[in-house]
Amino acid sequence: MQLVPQGKSHIELWAVAIADKLIQGGQMLHRRFAVVPSEEAADDLYVRLERWRMHVEKFVAFGDPLDFSQRRMIAAGIVTRPAHDTYMGLLKRAGLIVSYPRSCYRWAWDWDRRKFCALLRRGLISLPYPTRSDPPKLFDGPVADAHYAQRTQPAQVSVIWAESGPRPPELKGE
């Protein structure tokens, strides 16, 4: 004789029925009000994120030899001050760069430029890119736009042709 009834109880049956109605209601709301993004918007987002990835990779490639120094990168014409702050904010939020106050930036433990760029290219790490804006330009600013003075006349070059002297005896046989 069994004291506990076998099978589903009425409470469990009610819970299943309520859950089914909630799922059906959610599906109806989704069909009625959900907005499917267009393929152009999805492509635009993909292109923008890819552009961010490439710009961050270039920033790291040019900034690592300069220790990501804002002063040196601006003087070299690589970035402007707001662009430097944007890129460094991305790298610091991801935990890849450690900043020392009034000093410099260094890679976090067990990170370097080669490892970062390789993993970023493969898509194994992602950064918190702003999806609504384009990346700041690299090689932009007053130093990058400077045009150096060009000479109006070619330099006066004097060419003197010299004859070689007599061959030494050991080379005469050649």
C-alpha positions in Angstrom: 0.0 0.0 0.0 1.4 3.4 -1.0 0.8 6.3 1.4 2.2 8.9 -1.1 0.2 9.3 -4.3 2.1 8.7 -7.5 2.1 11.2 -10.4 1.8 14.9 -10.5 -0.1 16.8 -7.9 -2.7 19.4 -8.7 -0.3 22.2 -7.6 2.4 21.0 -9.9 -0.1 20.9 -12.8 -1.3 24.4 -12.1 2.3 25.7 -12.0 3.0 24.1 -15.4 -0.2 25.6 -16.9 0.7 29.0 -15.5 4.3 28.8 -16.9 2.9 27.7 -20.3 0.6 30.7 -20.4 3.5 33.1 -19.4 5.7 31.7 -22.1 2.9 32.1 -24.7 2.2 35.6 -23.5 5.9 36.5 -23.8 6.1 35.1 -27.3 3.0 37.1 -28.4 4.5 40.3 -27.0 7.8 39.6 -28.7 6.1 39.0 -32.1 4.0 42.1 -31.7 6.5 44.6 -30.4 10.0 43.3 -31.0 12.1 45.3 -33.6 14.5 43.3 -35.6 17.6 45.3 -36.5 18.2 45.7 -40.2 21.1 43.9 -41.7 22.7 47.3 -42.6 22.7 48.3 -38.9 24.2 45.0 -38.0 26.9 45.3 -40.7 27.5 48.9 -39.6 28.0 47.8 -36.0 30.4 45.0 -37.1 32.4 47.4 -39.2 32.6 49.9 -36.4 33.8 47.3 -33.9 36.4 46.0 -36.3 37.6 49.6 -36.8 37.9 50.0 -33.0 39.9 46.8 -32.9 42.3 47.9 -35.6 42.8 51.4 -34.0 43.5 49.9 -30.6 46.0 47.5 -32.1 47.8 50.4 -33.9 47.7 52.5 -30.7 49.4 49.6 -28.8 51.9 49.0 -31.6 53.0 52.7 -31.6 52.5 53.4 -27.9 54.3 50.4 -26.3 57.8 51.5 -27.4 57.1 54.9 -25.9 55.7 53.4 -22.7 52.3 54.8 -23.5 53.6 58.2 -22.4 51.0 60.8 -23.3 53.6 63.5 -23.7 55.9 61.5 -26.0 53.0 60.1 -28.1 51.6 63.6 -28.6 55.0 65.0 -29.5 55.5 62.2 -32.0 52.1 63.0 -33.6 50.6 59.6 -32.9 47.5 60.8 -30.9 45.9 63.8 -29.4 45.2 64.1 -25.7 41.5 63.1 -25.8 42.3 60.1 -28.1 45.1 59.0 -25.7 42.7 59.2 -22.8 40.1 57.2 -24.7 42.5 54.4 -25.7 44.2 54.2 -22.3 40.7 54.1 -20.6 39.8 51.0 -22.7 43.1 49.2 -21.9 42.9 50.1 -18.2 39.3 49.0 -17.8 40.1 45.7 -19.4 42.9 45.3 -16.8 45.7 45.1 -19.4 47.5 48.3 -18.4 48.6 49.4 -15.0 49.1 53.1 -14.4 51.5 54.5 -11.9 50.6 57.9 -10.6 52.8 60.7 -11.9 55.0 58.1 -13.6 54.1 55.9 -16.5 52.0 53.0 -17.8 53.1 49.3 -17.8 51.6 46.1 -19.0 49.8 44.1 -16.3 51.4 40.9 -15.1 51.8 38.3 -17.9 50.8 40.7 -20.7 52.8 42.2 -23.4 52.3 43.7 -26.9 52.7 40.5 -28.8 50.3 38.5 -26.7 47.7 41.3 -26.6 47.7 41.8 -30.4 47.7 38.1 -31.2 44.7 37.5 -28.9 42.9 40.6 -30.1 43.3 39.6 -33.7 41.9 36.1 -33.0 39.0 37.5 -31.1 39.9 35.7 -27.9 39.7 38.9 -25.9 37.3 41.8 -26.3 37.5 45.3 -25.0 34.6 47.5 -23.8 34.4 49.5 -27.1 31.8 52.3 -27.3 29.4 51.0 -29.9 27.8 54.3 -30.8 31.0 56.3 -31.8 33.8 55.8 -34.1 37.4 55.4 -32.7 39.5 58.6 -32.4 41.9 59.1 -35.2 45.5 58.2 -35.0 48.2 60.3 -36.5 46.0 63.3 -36.2 46.8 66.7 -34.7 49.2 69.6 -35.2 52.4 67.5 -35.3 51.0 65.0 -37.8 49.7 67.9 -40.0 53.0 69.8 -40.0 54.5 70.3 -43.4 58.2 70.7 -43.3 59.9 73.4 -45.3 61.0 72.2 -48.7 64.0 73.4 -50.5 63.3 75.4 -53.6 66.6 74.5 -55.3 68.4 71.2 -55.3 71.5 71.1 -53.2 74.7 71.8 -55.0 76.5 68.5 -55.1 80.1 68.2 -56.4 81.0 64.9 -57.7 84.6 63.9 -57.9 85.5 60.9 -59.9 88.6 59.3 -58.7 90.7 56.7 -60.6 91.9 53.8 -58.7 95.6 53.4 -58.2 97.7 50.6 -59.7 96.7 47.2 -58.6 98.8 45.5 -56.0 100.8 42.5 -57.3 98.5 39.9 -55.6 95.4 41.1 -57.5 97.1 41.5 -60.9 96.4 37.9 -61.8 92.6 38.3 -61.6 
